Amino acid sequence: MDVPQLLEFACIAGDQNHQTQGLSRTRLYSIQYCIQLLALCSFSPRLLLSLPEHYRKMAAFLDYLMFACTAGASIFAKKSSSSDTCTLKNSAFVFVKPHANTKATQDMVREKLIAAGIEILSESDIDGATIDEKKLIDQHYYAIASKATILPADKIPVPEDKFQETFGEKWSDVLKEGRGVNAMDACKKFGCTAEELDAAWQAAKVVKFGGGFYCGLVSVKDQTPLYVFNAFFMVMRSKFVGEGVSIHCYEVQWEPKKLSWESFRGELLGPTDPKDGPEGSIRKTILDTYKELGLKSVPNKGDNGVHASASPFEGLAEKCNWLGANVETDPFGKALLSAGLSKKTISDWSVDPRVNLPGGEKGSVFDALEDMDVDACLAKLVELNKRNGDVI
């Protein structure tokens, strides 16, 4: 801290804590003279009394200044100390899936999180009716669900050349005749369940247009075939929106130095397939003790007990979706805004679009950030923002 800064802190502190007897900051030019004067006066009080009145005021001012400098230095030290410890933490969204959502599972997950040094900021339950009404699971799996439940067929970006090459007719003709539907509308038109649609999908001619983007010519119960998008998602969705189901949520945070994100997912949570998980990981524990935990069936790669965010950015997106978090008040969200990302970019990237990557190719935002700790994730997002701006 240089002298002008110290004097500014001194004056602020002095103004708040001491009366200056009418002396203004403009008298600071006399500091050096006052120091010499006070040094002499400290040896001879008579000298102080013999001085003209304005010199005695200078001595009084120096007393004020010394007090103020001490107070100012104290304030500065406290500010410096607090700013040094103000660092971002890893923050994730974790939930127990419906098939495993028992009190015993909730307790086990909570105990393992705490034992790993993770702070649980909040816990909550979200029932199937709310998940269905607000389409929370659809937003969660947006890349897949957007074609299955969110977008109508005429809004789905179908590559017309590949469609015609695969099915032998034009997509524009299919739309005119009303033979293209998303998975949710297919269930309504066919009058079938998610399971019946999935069974028909397994027997249908299906083409992949991109990541999480499939189309199949499907018929249920010998009805007129329809072109359906991502029909498999309806079975996934039904597990979250059925009657009597719910998820149990944990909003968590921890110090990156104590636990890396990679270890959080790979060692504490465990891999997607629970049988491949390390002993003691959450998913492996659910598999090994599923009967004791009250589960009705053996966990597997799809029903693996627990979900957890794959990165700090995914955690932010999931907290906004499931918990109604605000980017402007969330610590990581505020850091992104301060680093130059717009609210629009954060919102657009929260559904995992394909963006321009550093190597020149396009790819998933979520994949580019997977398993990064908060500081690295922030730096990567700033880099991606420079390459993409507000345009996806």
Secondary structure, 3 states (H helix, E strand, C coil): CCHHHHHHHHHHHHHHHCCCCCCCHHHHHHHHHHHHHHHHHHHCHHHHHHCCHHHHHHHHHHHHHHHHHHHHHHHHHHHHHHHHCCCCCEEEEEEECHHHCCHHHHHHHHHHHHHCCCEEEEEEEEEHHHHHHCCHHHHHCHHHHHHHHHCCHHHCCCCHHHHHHHHCCCHHHHHHCCCEEEHHHHHHHHCCCHHHHHHHHHCCEEEEEECCEEEEEECCCCCCCEEEECCCHHHHHHHHHCCCCEEEEEEEEECCCCCCHHHHHHHHHCCCCHHHCCCCCHHHHHHHCHHHHCCCCCCCCCCCCEEECCCHHHHHHHHHHHHCCCCCCCHHHHHHHHCCCCHHHHHHHCCCCEEECCCCCEEEHHHHHCCCCHHHHHHHHHHHHHHHCCCC
